Amino acid sequence: MIAPVTSSDYKELKAIWMEVFNEADINIDADQYADIFLLHHSHHSGLAYRENGRIVSMLFLIPCYWDGAAGYYVYACATLPQFRGRGYMKRLLDAAFEQAQNEKAFGLVLIPAQPPLFDFYEKYGFQPFSQIAEHPFFESETVGNGFECAKSDDTATIADLRNRFYEQHFAVQFDLSHIRHVQNRMVNAQGATLLFEHDGKQGYAFCVRDYLNDSVSVLEWALISNRLQEDMPQLFKGICRYFDVPKLLIRSRSGMGFEGERPFGMIRSCLEKRVQMSGHFYLNLGMD
């Protein structure tokens, strides 16, 4: 049986989260992150499959926008191991898609956590529509300036910079409450959301500190500049200086001139026509 989740389901949902998502994001305590997510998204749509009254499978639908049209980002898809292979996740995804259709949404988008899951979701009507490149950036010099740690009231500034950099009509956008959630996530991951402003250029970066490898992962970044390729190193050097690390791992949307692109996001479209692959669709990397 499928039904929306309620606040009374919190303990069951967290138990599933802790069992299925044992390997949490780098430097993020799984128990703590479960609390952060479930409390933050309590007002968003969650669907659960119950067997004999027990929740055995779940997913969440986070509102997002693409070219001005509303849709849902599907997150935290999880089924207890002993209940897998019974089609419960398929039924949840179909119910989510039916909800999106009824609301005349553009569709559902998601980010598979592992490469084999691309095949899994493709069986259920999702198609790849987004690519990213991940590459290391090494910098031993402590140069760069103009950085400060973003505050809670900088959320609108971050949203504006993102929209300008990622060209909103080619990007899936999330609302301001989700940006605040990501800012909190960076703090709890011993990282930071950095704002950059220097010599007429502006930008931001969602950064997670990796003490084990003496590096920082930049989950999402933007830089408003007329000379982007020339000015990117200054942005990256500044991040190195802020965290005092010699190495960054940068994620970027496709088309930025970096090598090693790979599939990233998938979509199940409610639109009559197949989603065109023109442009470089981007799924706001800080949001995964």
C-alpha positions as CSV (number, residue, x, y, z in Angstrom):
1,M,0.0,0.0,0.0
2,I,1.3,3.5,-1.0
3,A,0.5,6.5,1.1
4,P,2.1,9.9,1.9
5,V,4.5,10.0,4.8
6,T,3.6,12.0,7.9
7,S,5.5,13.3,10.9
8,S,4.5,10.2,12.9
9,D,6.6,8.1,10.4
10,Y,9.9,9.9,11.3
11,K,11.4,7.0,13.3
12,E,10.6,4.4,10.6
13,L,11.9,6.6,7.9
14,K,15.1,7.3,9.7
15,A,15.6,3.6,10.5
16,I,15.3,2.8,6.7
17,W,17.7,5.7,6.0
18,M,20.3,4.4,8.4
19,E,20.1,0.9,7.1
20,V,20.2,1.7,3.4
21,F,22.5,4.7,3.3
22,N,25.3,3.5,5.5
23,E,27.9,5.2,3.4
24,A,27.0,8.8,3.8
25,D,28.6,11.8,2.0
26,I,32.2,12.5,2.8
27,N,32.7,13.8,6.4
28,I,28.9,13.8,7.0
29,D,27.7,11.7,9.9
30,A,24.9,9.5,8.6
31,D,22.8,9.8,11.7
32,Q,23.1,13.6,11.8
33,Y,22.5,14.0,8.0
34,A,19.3,11.9,8.3
35,D,18.0,14.2,11.0
36,I,18.9,17.3,8.9
37,F,17.2,16.0,5.8
38,L,14.1,14.5,7.4
39,L,13.4,17.6,9.5
40,H,14.1,20.0,6.7
41,H,11.9,18.2,4.2
42,S,9.0,17.4,6.5
43,H,6.9,19.8,4.5
44,H,7.8,18.2,1.2
45,S,6.1,15.2,-0.4
46,G,7.2,11.8,0.8
47,L,5.8,8.6,-0.4
48,A,6.0,5.3,1.5
49,Y,5.1,1.7,0.6
50,R,3.8,-0.2,3.6
51,E,3.6,-4.0,4.0
52,N,1.5,-5.2,6.9
53,G,1.5,-1.6,8.3
54,R,5.3,-1.3,8.2
55,I,7.2,1.1,5.9
56,V,9.5,-0.9,3.8
57,S,10.2,1.5,0.9
58,M,10.3,5.3,0.6
59,L,11.2,8.3,-1.6
60,F,10.9,12.1,-1.3
61,L,9.8,14.6,-3.9
62,I,11.5,18.0,-3.6
63,P,10.0,20.8,-5.7
64,C,12.2,22.2,-8.4
65,Y,11.8,24.2,-11.6
66,W,13.0,23.9,-15.2
67,D,12.5,26.7,-17.7
68,G,9.9,28.2,-15.4
69,A,7.9,24.9,-15.2
70,A,7.5,23.1,-11.8
71,G,8.6,19.5,-11.3
72,Y,10.1,17.2,-8.6
73,Y,13.6,16.1,-7.7
74,V,13.3,12.5,-6.5
75,Y,15.6,11.9,-3.5
76,A,16.3,9.3,-0.8
77,C,14.9,6.3,-2.7
78,A,15.3,3.4,-0.4
79,T,13.9,-0.1,0.1
80,L,14.9,-2.3,3.0
81,P,17.2,-5.1,1.7
82,Q,14.8,-8.0,2.7
83,F,12.0,-6.4,0.7
84,R,13.8,-5.7,-2.5
85,G,12.9,-7.4,-5.8
86,R,9.2,-7.1,-5.2
87,G,8.5,-4.0,-7.3
88,Y,7.9,-1.6,-4.5
89,M,10.2,1.1,-5.7
90,K,8.7,0.8,-9.2
91,R,5.2,1.4,-7.7
92,L,6.5,4.4,-5.7
93,L,8.1,5.9,-8.8
94,D,5.0,5.3,-10.8
95,A,2.9,7.0,-8.1
96,A,5.3,10.0,-8.1
97,F,5.0,10.2,-11.9
98,E,1.2,10.1,-11.8
99,Q,1.3,12.9,-9.2
100,A,3.5,15.0,-11.5
101,Q,1.2,14.3,-14.4
102,N,-1.9,15.3,-12.4
103,E,-0.1,18.6,-11.4
104,K,0.9,19.2,-15.1
105,A,4.6,19.2,-14.0
106,F,7.5,18.9,-16.4
107,G,8.4,15.6,-14.8
108,L,10.7,13.9,-12.3
109,V,14.5,14.3,-12.2
110,L,17.0,12.4,-10.1
111,I,20.7,11.7,-9.7
112,P,21.6,8.0,-9.5
113,A,24.0,7.4,-6.6
114,Q,26.0,4.7,-8.5
115,P,26.6,3.9,-12.2
116,P,24.6,0.6,-12.2
117,L,21.5,2.6,-11.1
118,F,21.3,4.3,-14.4
119,D,20.2,1.0,-15.9
120,F,17.8,0.5,-13.0
121,Y,16.0,3.8,-13.4
122,E,16.0,3.5,-17.2
123,K,13.8,0.5,-16.9
124,Y,11.3,2.8,-15.1
125,G,11.1,5.5,-17.8
126,F,14.0,7.7,-16.8
127,Q,16.5,8.9,-19.4
128,P,20.0,10.5,-19.0
129,F,19.8,14.2,-19.6
130,S,22.7,15.8,-17.8
131,Q,26.5,15.4,-17.7
132,I,29.2,16.6,-15.4
133,A,33.0,16.6,-15.3
134,E,35.0,15.8,-12.2
135,H,38.7,16.8,-12.2
136,P,41.4,17.6,-9.6
137,F,42.8,21.1,-9.3
138,F,46.2,21.3,-7.6
139,E,47.5,24.6,-6.2
140,S,50.4,24.9,-3.7
141,E,50.5,28.7,-3.8
142,T,48.5,30.5,-1.1
143,V,47.1,33.2,-3.4
144,G,43.7,34.6,-4.1
145,N,41.5,36.9,-2.1
146,G,38.0,38.3,-1.9
147,F,36.4,35.3,-0.1
148,E,34.1,35.3,2.9
149,C,31.8,32.7,4.4
150,A,28.2,33.1,3.3
151,K,25.6,33.9,6.0
152,S,22.0,32.7,6.2
153,D,20.7,35.9,4.7
154,D,23.0,35.5,1.6
155,T,20.6,32.8,0.2
156,A,19.0,35.1,-2.4
157,T,22.4,36.3,-3.6
158,I,23.5,32.7,-4.2
159,A,20.3,31.9,-6.1
160,D,20.8,35.0,-8.3
161,L,24.4,34.1,-9.0
162,R,23.4,30.5,-9.9
163,N,20.7,31.6,-12.2
164,R,23.0,34.0,-14.0
165,F,25.8,31.5,-14.4
166,Y,23.9,28.4,-15.2
167,E,21.4,30.0,-17.5
168,Q,18.1,29.2,-15.9
169,H,16.4,27.9,-19.0
170,F,19.0,25.1,-19.2
171,A,19.0,24.3,-15.5
172,V,16.9,22.5,-12.9
173,Q,16.4,25.1,-10.1
174,F,15.6,24.6,-6.4
175,D,13.8,27.0,-4.1
176,L,15.5,29.2,-1.5
177,S,14.7,26.9,1.4
178,H,16.7,24.1,-0.2
179,I,19.7,26.5,-0.7
180,R,19.5,27.2,3.0
181,H,19.5,23.5,3.6
182,V,22.6,23.0,1.6
183,Q,24.3,25.9,3.4
184,N,23.6,24.1,6.7
185,R,24.8,20.8,5.2
186,M,28.2,22.4,4.3
187,V,28.6,23.6,7.9
188,N,27.7,20.2,9.3
189,A,30.2,18.7,6.8
190,Q,33.0,20.8,8.2
191,G,33.0,22.8,5.0
192,A,31.5,26.2,4.0
193,T,29.5,28.1,1.5
194,L,31.9,30.7,0.2
195,L,31.0,34.0,-1.5
196,F,33.6,35.6,-3.8
197,E,33.8,39.2,-5.0
198,H,36.9,40.7,-6.4
199,D,37.8,43.1,-9.2
200,G,34.2,43.2,-10.6
201,K,33.8,39.4,-10.5
202,Q,31.3,37.5,-8.3
203,G,30.9,33.9,-7.4
204,Y,30.1,31.3,-4.8
205,A,31.1,27.7,-4.0
206,F,29.7,24.9,-1.9
207,C,32.7,23.2,-0.3
208,V,33.2,20.0,1.7
209,R,36.4,19.5,3.6
210,D,38.2,16.2,3.4
211,Y,40.8,16.0,6.2
212,L,41.8,12.5,5.3
213,N,43.0,13.5,1.8
214,D,43.9,17.1,2.7
215,S,41.6,18.4,0.0
216,V,38.2,20.1,-0.6
217,S,35.4,18.9,-2.8
218,V,33.6,21.7,-4.5
219,L,30.1,20.4,-5.0
220,E,28.8,23.4,-6.9
221,W,30.3,26.7,-8.0
222,A,29.6,29.7,-10.1
223,L,31.6,32.7,-11.3
224,I,30.3,35.7,-13.1
225,S,33.1,36.9,-15.4
226,N,33.6,38.1,-18.9
227,R,36.8,36.0,-19.0
228,L,35.6,32.8,-17.4
229,Q,38.4,30.5,-18.5
230,E,41.1,32.9,-17.4
231,D,39.5,33.8,-14.1
232,M,38.5,30.3,-12.9
233,P,42.0,29.5,-11.5
234,Q,41.7,32.6,-9.3
235,L,38.5,31.3,-7.9
236,F,40.0,27.9,-7.2
237,K,43.2,29.3,-5.7
238,G,41.1,31.4,-3.4
239,I,39.3,28.3,-2.2
240,C,42.6,26.5,-1.6
241,R,43.8,29.5,0.4
242,Y,40.6,29.7,2.5
243,F,40.9,26.0,3.5
244,D,44.7,25.8,3.4
245,V,44.7,22.7,1.2
246,P,46.8,21.9,-1.9
247,K,44.0,20.1,-3.8
248,L,40.4,20.6,-4.9
249,L,38.1,18.2,-6.6
250,I,35.9,20.3,-8.9
251,R,32.5,19.2,-10.3
252,S,31.2,21.2,-13.2
253,R,28.4,21.0,-15.8
254,S,29.4,19.7,-19.2
255,G,30.6,22.2,-21.8
256,M,33.0,24.0,-19.4
257,G,36.1,22.8,-21.2
258,F,37.0,20.0,-18.7
259,E,37.8,16.5,-19.6
260,G,36.2,13.3,-18.2
261,E,32.5,14.1,-18.6
262,R,30.1,11.4,-17.5
263,P,26.3,11.0,-17.1
264,F,24.9,12.6,-14.0
265,G,21.2,13.3,-13.9
266,M,18.1,11.5,-15.3
267,I,14.6,12.7,-16.2
268,R,11.2,11.1,-16.6
269,S,9.3,13.7,-18.6
270,C,5.6,14.4,-18.4
271,L,5.9,16.4,-21.7
272,E,4.5,14.9,-24.8
273,K,7.7,15.4,-26.7
274,R,11.0,13.7,-25.7
275,V,13.2,16.1,-23.8
276,Q,15.7,17.6,-26.2
277,M,19.4,17.2,-25.4
278,S,20.3,20.7,-26.6
279,G,22.4,22.9,-24.3
280,H,24.0,21.6,-21.2
281,F,21.3,20.7,-18.7
282,Y,22.5,21.0,-15.1
283,L,21.0,19.7,-11.9
284,N,22.6,22.0,-9.3
285,L,25.4,19.8,-8.0
286,G,25.2,21.0,-4.5
287,M,21.7,19.6,-4.3
288,D,22.6,15.9,-4.7
